[in-house]
Amino acid sequence: MIQVGDKIPAVGISAISGGETQAVSADALFAGKKVVLFAVPGAFTPTCSASHLPGFVVNADAILAKGVDMIACLSVNDAFVMQAWSDAQNAQQITMLADGGADLTKALGLEM
């Protein structure tokens, strides 16, 4: 499992930000940035929609004001689902990361 100080692996994911989707390597996306990364089991699930994501949406400005460059949410959903969830949750300040094949999730040691 990933530990403090470990580097993010060079694994392909889709990043959804500002209504755009792009294929990117996770290590390149995070390079040189201070990132708050959290993961959820699935977009649109009751607990993730009611408890996991909203706190980051509500507190995004305060988190970013502390010198954080990006707040990112990782899920094993595809890019289209992550974009729809972002829109439904008014989460435009959160970079949604689609890990549809769970490649990054596995590389981080977070699969169950």
N, C-alpha and C positions, 0 to 999 in steps of 0.2 A: 504494500500500500504506500502511496506517496507520503512523504514526510516533509516537515519544514526544511527548506533549503534545497530540496530536490528540484531538478529542472523539469518543465513540462515536456513530455515526449513529442517527437516529430511525427504526429499522427494527423491524418486528414479529417477535417470536420467541415461543417457548413456554418458560417457566421451570419446571423441575421441582425442587421442594424440599420435603422433609418429606412425601413421598408425594402432594403436590398438584401439579396442572398448572394454569398460568394463562397466558393470552395477555398479553404485555407488550411495551412498546417498549423496545428495548435501552438507549437513552439514559436513560429513566426508571429502569430497573432499576439502572444503575450510578451515577446522579446522587448526588454527595456522598459516594461510597464509595471506599475504597482496595480495589481488586479485583485478584486474581491471575487472569488469564484465559489459559487454554490451549485449543488446538483440536486435535481428532483427526480423522483421515480417516473413521473409522467405529466405532461401538460394536460390541462383540463380535468385532472383528477380532483375530487373534492378537497382533499387535504392540501394538495399543492396549490390549488387556486385560492383557498380560503386562508391558509396559514403560512405556507412557505414563501411564496412570491410577494404577497402584499407588503410585508415589512420592508423589503428591499425597495419596492416602488415608492412607498411613503417616505422612506429615509434616504433616498438616492442623493438628494442635494447635500445632506449632512455628510454622507459617506464620501462623496466626491470632494467636498470642502476639506477633507482631511488629507488631501494629496493623492487620493486614489485616481488612477487614470481610467479605469474601466470596472464596471460591475457586470459580471457575466453569469448567466444561468445555463447549466449543462443538463441536457436530457437526452434519452435515447429515442426521442421522437424524430420525425423527419423535418426538414426545413419548412415545409408548408404548414405543418401543425404548429411549429414554434412561432412562425410569423403570425398565424391566426390567434394564438394564445397571447402573444405580445400585444396585439391590437385589442383583444377583448379585455385585457388587464391594464390597459394604458401604461404599458411598461417600456415606453420608448427610450428611457435612459438606461435600460438594461440590455446588454448585448446577449441575445439568445444564441446558444450554441447547439446545433443539431448534430447528434452523434448516433444517427440511425442504425449503424451497424455495431454500435457499442465498442468501437475500436479504441477511442480515447478512454472510455470508462474502464475497459479491461487493462489498458496500459497503465492506468492510475491505480489499479488494484481495487476498484470500487464495485465490481460486479458481484452479484450474490449467487 
